[in-house]
């Protein structure tokens, strides 16, 4: 599987999760969210240097959806001209994902006994509150800011897939108090881990690691072949995942243009 083929599968993995709808434009695969307006949940996957007409089509589609045009692609030498083209047309790099994979076996661990799989709407409420509390502004270990704009789509996605193994949320507890979270999205043999966080008061006690490795354990148990996540190189989360065994395979930048410009 090439990196681009992986990213195609990732877009389909996020269909009905981060994306409410996918649009196949033949030269671009566009993901759209009804509730989350961020570029994370509204962007188009590209595997070629676009023609001016193709770029116009992508921009018009985002305009019709009332979203900022956003282009996502693998960081490859042959796509360097695409970067220049986007900058020349008013786009700016928003971020660059570092795609990280875990290739070790995770065995059942007594520490996993503190982790609970979200099973009902009461659990979901606790998960979302804990998730929100784990991601606060001005936190040096959190480069992403708060997640309030993501909470509604997270709730809707779980309710949509409730009772299936497609999407699972996890809560880690310390003395009966929820202190860490993680999530797993499984599709086409890919296990994508996200929403990992821990409360400031328990940082350094290993709960973030437990929540992450439990997600990997579940991914392996569900029969996925790949267990992965995306961070940004140089950030605290990126270093954290490297320390617990994740390895970067490739990177992928996202370029965004304000729809009013």
N, C-alpha and C positions, 0 to 999 in steps of 0.2 A: 504494500500500500504506500503510495507516495504521500508526501505531506499535504498536498492539495486534496487528494482523495480523502485523507483523514479529516481535513477541514470541511469538506462537503458532508461527510457523515456527521460531523459535529453540528453543522447547521440543522440537519434533519433530527439530530438528538434534541436540539433546543426547540423544535417545532412543537407547539402546544405546551411549552414550558416558558422559556424566556421570550420566544416568538409566538404570537398568536396566528401568524400566517406567513408562509413562504411564497415568494413570487419568483418563478424561473423565467429570466429574460434571455435565456440561451447563452449569453456571454457573461451573465452575472446571476447570482442567487441571492435574492434580497429577503432579509428577515425583518418582520414588523411586529411591534408590540402596541396593543391598544391602550395599555395603562401606564407603561414606563416609556417616557419620551427620550431617555438617554441614548447616546450612541451605542452603548453596550447592547441594547436590546433592539436597535434599529440600524442595521448596516448591511452592506452588500459584499459578498465574497467574489473576488476577481482572480483570474489566473492568467491574464494576458494584459499587454499594454493596450488600453482602450483607444479607439478612434475618437475624434471629437464628437461625432454623432452619437456614439455609444455613451459617452460621458453625459451628453445632453439628455439622453433617454433615462439614464439612472437618476440624474438630478431632477428631472420632471416627475419621475415616479415618487421620489421622496417628497417633492413639493405637493403632489396630489394627496399624499398621506399625512401632510403637515408635520414632517420630520426633517431634521437637518440631513443633507446628503452625507453619507459616510461610506468609505471604501476600505475594505479589509482584504489583506493579501499576504501571502508568505513572503518573508524577507529573502529574496533571491536576486542574484546579480542581473539576470535577464529582465527583472521588473524594475530596475533602477530608473529607466526612462518614465515609468508610470509615476514614480514619486515626483519627478520634475514636472510632469504634466499636471499633476494635482496641485502642486504649489503654484504653478503658473496660472491656475484657474481658481485661486483663492482658498484652497484647502490648507489645513494645518494638521500636523501629526498630533493626535489626541493621546495615544499611548502605543506601546508595543508589547504584545503578549509574549511571554517566555513560556513555551509549551513544555511542561515537565511530566515525566512518566515514572511510575514506580514498577520496577521489574523483579522485586523480591517477594517471596511467599510470606504472608502474614498468618501466623498460627494463632489459635484461640489464646487469649491472654486474660488472666484473672482481673487485670485492670479494666477490661472491657465491661466488667460487671456494673460499673458506674454509668454506663451508657444505655439510654433507652431509645427505642425507635418510636417516633411519633405515630400514634395509632388512632387518635380521635381528635375532635375539634378542640377539646380542652388542652390536650398536648400541643396542638398546633398553636393555640393562643400563647402558651408558655414559650414555645420555640421562637415565635416571632418577637415576643417581648425580650427574650434573652439575646436573640440575634441583633435586635436594635440596640440593646445596651452594650453589646460587644464592640459595636462600630460607632465611635464618637469622634467628633471633630477635634483637631489639635492633639491627636494621639500619635506620638512618634512611631509607634509600631503599626499604625493604620494609615496607609497612604491614600485610602479611598474615600475618606469622609464618612458621613452617616449614610444609612441605607434606607431612610424613610421612603424614598421614591420607589424602592424595590419591594417594600413589604406587601403591597397590594397584589402585585403579580406573583410573589412567592406564595401568598395565601391561596390565590386563585389556581395556581398550578398544582398545589398539593391537593386541593379539593377535586380538581379535574381528574387526577390520577389516584385518588384515594382507593385503597384496597388492592392496588397493583404493585408490581416491583419496579415500575418504570421510574418512579421518583420517591425517594425516601429521605426523611429528615431525622436527625439524631440530636439528642440532648445528653450532655455529660453532667453528672451531679457530684457535688461535694457536700456531704452531711445533709442530704435531701434538698439542697439548693441547686438549681440549674446554673452552671457556671461556664459552659462551653457548648458550641453548636457545630454541626457540619451537615452536608447534604450530598446525596448521590443520585445522579441521573444516569440510567442505564438504557442503552439502545444500540442495536446492531453490534453487540459484543464490545462496546465501549462503555466504560464506567467513568463518568465525569464528576469530579469532586469539587464542591464549591461551598460558599457560605460558611467557611471555617472561621471561628472566632472564639475568644475567651474573655471573660471579664478582667479588668485591670487588676482586681484584688487577688486573682489567683495566677497571674502571669508568673512563669518560672516553675510552676508546680506540675507541669506536664499534662494539663487537661486539653490544651490545644493539640498536642501530639496524639493523645489518646483518641480524641474525636476524629482526627484525620486518619489515623491508622485503622480505626474501626470502620470508616467509610471504605478504605482499601480492602479490608477483610470482607466486608459485605459484597464489594464488587467482585472479588475473587470467588466468593461463595455462590454468587448469582451466575457465574460462568462467563464473565467478561474476559476478553483477551487483553484489553488495554485498560490501564488505570491511570488517569491523568488529571491535570489541572492546569490553569493558566495564571501566571503572575507577571510582574514586571521586574526585569533584571535590575539589581541594585537596591531593591526595596527590602524592608524587614521580612515580609512574608516569603519572598524569593529565597533569602538566606535560610529562613526557618525550614522550608521544605527541602532544601539541599541537605541540611543537617540531619533530617530524618530519613533520607534515602532517595528523594526524587532527583531525577536527572533531566536537564534541558536537552531537547532534541532539535528544536528549531524555534525561530521567533516569527511573529506576524504583526506588523503595524496596522493601525487604523487611522485614516485621515478623514477629517470632518470639515465641512464648510457650513457656516451659518446660513440658514435658508433665506435670510433677509439681505445677504450680501451679494 
